Amino acid sequence: MSWLYLLIAGVFEICFAVSLKYSAGFTKPLPSVLFIIFTILSYLFLDKSLETIPLGTAYAIWTGIGATGIAFIGIFYLGEPAGFWRIFFIFTLISSIIGLKFVSN
């Protein structure tokens, strides 16, 4: 169950980062409130995952899920560049996340 909590925490991390972008420096109320809600949910699920997953592993995977998700959102929805090296290193990050999952069992 802890791994599911960690995955959910990572998804909420992606949500709070997107909300932060659309809050325009906390000048837009709805994205600002969503940022706060998603941040709290992300940390709550991260905390719940720490019951059985080591802190260093959980934190690395949590930030990796967030970084990967935001990178893909940036490329596919925000028009950010998708050069070879950027894609290569995103997939390297994904491989590292998967590797951490398997070595921590």
Buried (B, 14 or more C-beta within 10 A) or exposed (E): EBBEBBBBBBBBBBBBBBBBEEBEEEEBEEBBEBBEBBBEBBBBBBEBBBEEBEEEBBBBBBBBBBBBBBBBBBBEEEEBEEEEEBBEEBEEBBEBBEEBBEEBE
